[in-house]
Amino acid sequence: MRVTPHPIQAGISNFFHNLTYPEVIVNDLLQGQVADFGKDTVRFVIDSTFGIGGLLDPATGMGLVRHDRDFGQTFGKWGIPTGPYLVLPFLGPSDVRDAIGLVPAEYADPLHYVQNTGADYGTRAVGTLNTGAHLLPIFRLDQRAFDHYAFARNTYLERRRFMVRGPRTSPGGAEQELKELENSAGN
């Protein structure tokens, strides 16, 4: 991350966010977020055209918020439990529900329909490197943790729980939430 200038990092990151944004749009509908579906569709069109294929992000400057919705979240909104925590080779942390969500996500990904194998693999390789670069700060935090596995598991599960249900407002607070996380992780 220190070698690549920030504008180039931002352009690559914007490109991959835009490239995979159709999955967000599909999940808006599946989660019943009709208003966000319209806004996200407009965002995708603006970034794809005026943003030079997504390298730039003019939609954010226009007040269109970037959402992060996927099939794992949709399954969670539908009431499907997470299942055990997993670490998938090359893909990283997950749970059973999110791992199953990778199957429809593959078909929502425009790269699935690219007929040029070299372009497909090349784009996916750069996308994987981009994702890894964004995870580096998390790995630095992980070095301070006593139990690296527990830190990664709890961080992943808490983030995903928040993405599905939002912030906790019920009685019991963080202690109750930690017990729920431990129970869902199979401890």
N, C-alpha and C positions, 0 to 999 in steps of 0.2 A: 504494500500500500504506500510505502514511502517513496518508491521509485516512480510510480505513475502519477502524473499531475492530477489534481483534484477535478478539473473540468472533464478530463478523459474518463476518470473513474465514474463521475456523475453521468456522463453520456452513456457509458456501457450499462450502468445500473438502470438508467431510464429506459434504454432499449429493451432490456430483458423484462422489466416490469410491464412495459407496453406489449411486448410480444406475448406474454402469458396472461394479459388482462381479459381475454375472452372467457377464461375460466371464472374470473371474478364476476363477470356479467351473467354467466349462466347460473352461478350460485346465488346471485342477487335474486333471481326469479325463483329458484328452488327454496330459498329461505323466506319468500314472500316480501322481499324488500323492493317493491315496485318503484318507489321514488328513486332509490339508489340505482336500480336497473337503468332508468332513464339517464340519470346523471353520469353513471359509469360508461354508458354507451356513448354519450356526448364526449366524455373525457377521452375515450379510446379513439374516436374519430378525430378530435382536435390534435391529440398527440401524434397520431399516425400521419396526419396531413401537414399541419403547420409545424409540428415538432420533428419533421424530417424522419419519418419512420419510427419515432419514439426516442430519438437521440436527445431531443430537447423536451422539456415538460412545460409547455405554455398553459396547459389546463390548470395546473396548480396556481399559477399567477392569476388565473381567471376565477379562482375561488372554488374549483372543483376538487374536492378531497379525494385522495387515493385510498381506496378500500383494500382490505386484505381478506378475501373470502375464498374458501376452498371446499372441496367435497367432504373432508373430515369434519369441518365445522358444520356443514349442512347436515351430515349424519348426526352430529351432536345436537343440533337444534331439533332434529326429528326424534330425539330421545334415545338414540343408540349409545350404549355405554362405551367408554374408552377401551376397556380391556387392558391387558398387561402392557407395561412399557417395553419397547423394543429398541434396539440399535441396529438399523439396517445397513449392510455393507454398501459403501459409496453414497448412501443417502442420509445417514446419520440418525438422530433420535426420532422416534415415532411411537405410536401405540397401535394396537390392532385396528381400531377404527380408522385412524389416519392412513395406515398402510393400505387398507382396503380402498380408501378414497383415492389412492394413487392410480387405480385402474381407470375410473372414469376421467380422471385428470389427464391421463395420457391421450385420451380421445378428444378432450377439449383443447389440447395444446396444438397450435397450428403446425408445429414442427413434426407432428405425427404424420402429416399429409405431405411432407416434403419428399419428393421422389429421388433427390440427389443425396446419396448416402454420405458423401464427403462433407457436403454443406450441413447436413443434419448433425453428424457427429461433431463437426467443428464448432457449430453453434452451441451444441449442448456442452462441449468441453469448456468453452469460454464462459458459458452460463454457470457451470459448476465452479470454476475458478472465481467468478464474481461472487457467488454465494459464499464460498470459503473465505474470501477477503472480508466480507461483512461479518463473519463469525469470529474472526481473530480477536476482537476485543472481549468476546465472551470467554474464549480460551484463556486469555490473560487473567480474567477474574477467577476462572476455574483453578489456576495455579495456587491461589490463596486458600482454596477450600481444603478441608481436612479429608473429606471423602469425595473424590472427584466424580465417581459414578452417581452418588446420591445427589450431589450438586447439580449435575447435568439432568438427571431424571426429574428432580423437583422443579428445576427451572423450566424445563420443557412442559411438564404436566400443568404447572401453574399458568404459564402463558397460554396454553391451549384451552384450559378451563376458562380463563378470562375472555378469550376470543369467542367462545361459545356462549357463556352465560353473563359476561360483564362483571363489574365489581361486586363483591359481596356486601350486602347491606343487612343481612339477617343477624340475629343474636349469636354469640359464640365467637365471632371475629376470627382472628388468624389461627388460634389454637384449634377451633373446630374444623377450620379449613385444612389445616395440616393433617389432622386425623383422617379426614376424607381423602386427601391425596395419598396418604400412606396405605389406606385400605384399598383404594382403586389401583395402586401400584403393586398390590399383592404382598405387602409387608405384614 
